[in-house]
Amino acid sequence: MGLPLSFSTGTLYHFPLHTTFRLVHEAGFDGVELVLGPEVILRGADYVRHLSRQYALPVLSLHPPILPYPGQGRPARILPRLVSLAEQVDCDLIVLHTPKTESVDDPRWQQFVAVLLRERSGTSVQISLENGGILRNSDKGYILHDLRRLRAFADGHDLPLTFDTSHAGTSDDELIEAYAAVDGRVVNVHLSDLAKRPLFPDWPPLYTFLRHHQLPGEGVLPLAEFMRMLAASNYSGPVTLEVSPVALKAWSPSRVREGLAKAIASVRRMLRS
């Protein structure tokens, strides 16, 4: 049996959740990575379970909000909510971003570590840390944005990792080399491509939508080689398509259908090659 293919609902954050589940089901994905958003918060776990049953799409992983909500940026608020929701929707994996801090003396770093270890100790749900992307040179100074420091922290606290290919592509390492730095800890792969196109204005907040998180095959990353390596390894977790809404042309459901069909065919072709 091949690796399960999952889809991040964050790509279609602006769609009603039932529309996203329907489109993902029609495309033939095996599950979803559920991004916590207003509808999930308002309608709750019962509604998520209903959609999961209706469309035969288990929640394979759970992700924090993409857009900031008041009070939801702090680990002490968001992580307990994620753990509770994961337990209610039968999801055994959470994806967590690492803090943008440069010093272990920073109160934000200390709070992050304390909350992470406290919540991890009280649940069977795995809490994975995602490698961060580099938007500006200053991002390289963040404690866990370096893959080897991230690996050392995960080893020291026995934590799993989510490996984001687009984020890895923004580091100084080649993609295969980047994965080798965290191999053995990875339980979830965020799959997307990285484009090198010029932008005007050249404004880092635009990178996530127009350069990072492009559809597989529409950038410069050696994703076919990466997927062959992944399929031949001991990796058994989900491969989660996490792409920009711009890359998927998410202003049109018909274009979304086309993009999802193209993406899933491309990924399956890579896995078979």
TORGUZA-45994 format. One line per 5 residues: number of its first residue (from 0); for each residue x, y, z of C-alpha. Coordinates in Angstrom, 3 decimals. Layout:
BEGIN
NUM> X,Y,Z  ... .
//
This chain:
BEGIN
0> 0.000,0.000,0.000  1.328,3.477,-0.913  1.776,6.453,1.359  -1.498,8.170,2.322  -2.072,11.426,0.451 .
5> -3.522,14.231,2.526  -4.607,17.788,1.752  -4.235,20.877,3.910  -7.575,22.632,4.301  -5.622,25.862,4.814 .
10> -5.279,26.169,1.041  -9.040,26.651,0.819  -9.403,28.590,4.051  -12.001,30.884,2.466  -14.276,28.036,1.334 .
15> -16.993,26.517,3.528  -15.535,23.440,5.164  -18.056,21.083,3.549  -17.018,22.402,0.105  -13.373,21.742,0.874 .
20> -14.098,18.194,2.053  -16.190,17.530,-1.062  -13.509,18.784,-3.446  -10.783,16.832,-1.655  -12.910,13.670,-1.704 .
25> -13.649,14.060,-5.410  -9.936,14.456,-6.146  -9.171,11.131,-4.449  -7.146,12.126,-1.395  -6.952,9.732,1.550 .
30> -7.438,12.316,4.303  -6.983,15.928,5.349  -4.767,18.081,7.460  -7.372,20.189,9.227  -6.326,23.791,9.778 .
35> -8.047,25.380,12.733  -10.232,28.190,11.427  -13.340,30.149,12.383  -15.778,27.528,11.093  -14.030,24.710,12.935 .
40> -14.051,26.770,16.129  -17.701,27.782,15.762  -19.150,24.423,14.639  -16.905,22.195,16.712  -15.681,18.624,16.660 .
45> -19.106,17.081,15.959  -19.301,18.862,12.626  -15.758,17.836,11.690  -16.574,14.202,12.527  -19.740,14.450,10.413 .
50> -17.782,15.692,7.381  -15.079,13.123,7.933  -17.650,10.293,7.863  -19.665,11.770,4.995  -16.659,12.091,2.700 .
55> -14.572,9.189,4.059  -11.714,11.567,4.862  -10.049,11.018,8.231  -8.302,13.940,9.880  -4.712,12.741,9.575 .
60> -3.197,15.841,11.172  -4.248,19.085,12.808  -2.654,22.482,12.157  -2.828,25.833,14.022  -4.721,28.783,12.516 .
65> -3.170,30.414,9.466  -4.666,33.824,10.153  -4.044,35.326,13.578  -6.956,35.457,15.970  -6.911,37.466,19.193 .
70> -5.127,35.443,21.851  -4.563,32.440,19.584  -0.924,33.164,18.786  0.266,32.079,22.206  1.133,28.399,22.706 .
75> -0.591,28.436,26.106  -3.886,29.180,24.333  -3.649,27.358,21.042  -1.893,24.102,21.914  -4.422,22.886,24.529 .
80> -7.210,23.667,22.041  -5.447,21.669,19.333  -4.881,18.720,21.658  -8.524,18.711,22.765  -9.810,18.899,19.198 .
85> -7.413,16.182,18.010  -8.668,13.828,20.702  -12.290,14.564,19.770  -11.876,13.952,16.026  -9.678,10.835,16.404 .
90> -6.585,12.548,15.043  -3.244,11.411,16.418  -0.968,14.148,15.057  -0.622,17.897,15.582  1.626,20.194,13.567 .
95> 3.156,23.048,15.547  5.233,25.987,14.334  8.375,26.819,16.257  8.705,30.243,17.921  10.453,33.111,16.178 .
100> 12.933,33.717,18.946  16.724,34.000,18.908  17.541,33.348,22.564  16.672,30.676,25.102  16.339,33.536,27.596 .
105> 13.419,34.996,25.659  10.195,34.517,27.678  8.413,33.417,24.469  10.892,30.553,24.051  10.566,29.504,27.678 .
110> 6.772,29.549,27.486  6.806,27.554,24.249  8.977,24.793,25.717  7.035,24.659,28.993  3.626,24.432,27.291 .
115> 4.847,21.952,24.682  6.261,19.541,27.253  3.260,19.928,29.568  0.707,19.225,26.842  2.758,16.371,25.392 .
120> 2.871,14.642,28.762  -0.922,14.599,29.104  -1.984,13.120,25.780  -1.308,10.258,23.398  -1.573,12.672,20.449 .
125> 1.796,13.289,18.806  2.882,16.935,18.689  5.227,17.458,15.758  7.381,20.511,15.107  7.505,21.917,11.578 .
130> 10.694,23.271,10.030  10.312,26.970,9.339  10.813,28.834,6.080  13.284,31.633,5.500  11.607,34.822,4.290 .
135> 14.372,37.201,5.376  18.032,36.657,6.258  17.185,37.575,9.848  14.975,34.453,10.039  18.126,32.330,10.060 .
140> 18.793,33.528,13.601  15.692,31.887,15.061  16.647,29.025,17.356  14.822,26.198,15.573  14.875,27.482,12.000 .
145> 18.165,25.659,11.543  17.387,22.032,10.671  20.224,20.593,12.718  19.248,22.525,15.828  15.642,21.467,15.215 .
150> 16.780,17.838,15.009  18.850,18.179,18.191  15.886,19.686,20.062  13.568,16.933,18.806  16.073,14.252,19.817 .
155> 16.526,15.802,23.231  12.787,15.818,23.951  11.771,12.779,21.854  9.530,14.813,19.555  8.404,13.998,15.986 .
160> 8.814,16.441,13.108  6.799,17.644,10.120  9.081,18.224,7.119  7.990,21.019,4.775  9.689,20.757,1.376 .
165> 9.094,24.376,0.397  10.448,25.639,3.715  13.449,23.347,3.387  14.054,24.762,-0.081  14.558,28.221,1.417 .
170> 17.417,26.963,3.613  21.060,26.711,2.586  20.757,22.922,2.148  19.718,20.975,-0.918  16.335,19.278,-0.420 .
175> 17.656,15.712,-0.090  20.390,16.879,2.268  17.834,18.807,4.319  15.646,15.734,4.731  18.664,13.632,5.713 .
180> 19.240,16.026,8.623  15.867,15.102,10.158  15.311,11.590,8.780  14.011,9.184,11.408  12.022,11.895,13.217 .
185> 9.623,12.821,10.398  5.982,11.713,10.726  4.362,14.106,8.237  5.567,15.661,4.976  4.213,18.972,3.707 .
190> 4.665,18.724,-0.039  4.914,21.762,-2.299  7.344,23.333,-4.736  9.415,26.503,-4.571  9.506,29.035,-7.404 .
195> 12.325,31.508,-8.002  10.252,34.004,-10.020  10.946,37.736,-9.581  8.304,39.703,-7.729  7.342,43.347,-7.838 .
200> 7.164,44.606,-5.230  9.760,42.247,-3.745  7.961,42.045,-0.394  8.581,38.988,1.848  4.922,38.567,2.937 .
205> 4.105,37.839,-0.723  6.611,34.980,-0.896  4.309,32.492,0.832  1.656,32.982,-1.851  3.724,33.559,-4.993 .
210> 7.053,31.768,-4.490  6.656,29.233,-1.705  4.035,26.467,-1.608  3.622,26.067,-5.363  2.089,22.987,-6.991 .
215> 4.528,20.053,-7.323  6.398,20.345,-10.595  5.907,24.109,-10.906  9.119,25.130,-9.180  12.790,24.281,-8.820 .
220> 12.786,21.582,-6.136  13.764,18.004,-7.119  10.468,16.627,-5.834  10.459,13.529,-8.071  13.814,12.473,-6.630 .
225> 12.623,13.336,-3.136  9.448,11.286,-3.495  11.356,8.301,-4.857  13.646,8.486,-1.848  10.680,8.805,0.513 .
230> 8.856,5.823,-1.033  11.985,3.678,-0.741  12.626,4.641,2.883  10.979,3.562,6.130  8.711,6.606,6.080 .
235> 5.040,5.648,6.495  3.268,8.892,7.407  1.062,11.086,5.232  2.239,13.156,2.292  0.272,16.362,2.757 .
240> -0.264,18.704,-0.167  0.066,22.178,1.344  -0.035,24.752,-1.432  -0.788,28.438,-1.796  -4.375,29.332,-2.715 .
245> -2.902,31.401,-5.548  -1.046,28.355,-6.908  -4.318,26.395,-6.872  -6.293,29.329,-8.354  -8.618,29.014,-5.393 .
250> -10.909,31.820,-6.482  -12.703,29.285,-8.690  -14.009,25.847,-7.608  -13.620,24.568,-11.167  -9.975,25.648,-11.274 .
255> -9.472,24.056,-7.861  -10.806,20.755,-9.239  -8.387,20.958,-12.151  -5.463,21.816,-9.896  -6.197,19.061,-7.392 .
260> -6.546,16.457,-10.148  -3.262,17.579,-11.671  -1.468,17.607,-8.322  -2.634,14.200,-7.133  -1.791,12.610,-10.489 .
265> 1.673,14.171,-10.352  2.351,12.996,-6.795  1.153,9.458,-7.487  3.311,9.351,-10.592  6.308,10.385,-8.499 .
270> 5.566,7.685,-5.925  5.326,4.998,-8.621  8.466,5.983,-10.498 .
//
